[in-house]
């Protein structure tokens, strides 16, 4: 299986699906991670380009920590994600055509932040466009429309999961990957008033309780035409 996670900011895919991605790596999948933004907004003290350079490196290290094959960053500035931006659509189409994913993890289409919802639309649109032969970009057309699993976000209180993945064996690796985002420890608690890393851990524990695991991540599967198939794609059991 080939797997691509399309997160909005550096750290979003980590929170949403890195336990599952680590399981995908363990079962032999080729795993890729793509960030849409460069994280330019994530600091109280550094200038946008200064913090962006740090955050892209942190995201690269996080992807490496779970054994991803490659990390891509489209370089959009935080708060500028626009699902109608043709240049960004084309960049993402090429990441998808290059990585040829069977399944994509991405942001949920309802969220507290516009960048996240625009990323969800971008991933949905670009992964369809990637299969259209007459839409020409650098890489050749993708043959099958990839399945999409929307990640649970910190900002969604009524997220309704369709699928669970037991991440009890990979929660440590996920924590290691999250720790790569050193610059965000201070920023996230200063901006939101809570510890996002502790909250993520607690959420994985809560989702685990719901499905009989110690820790779990959950997803909402896109059930539209061509996005579904007849077998389970997510890692099974423990
Ligand atoms: Zn984000």
Boltz pocket constraint, residues with backbone or C-beta under 6 A from the ligand:
constraints:
  - pocket:
      binder: B
      contacts: [[A, 8], [A, 9], [A, 12], [A, 116]]
      max_distance: 6.0
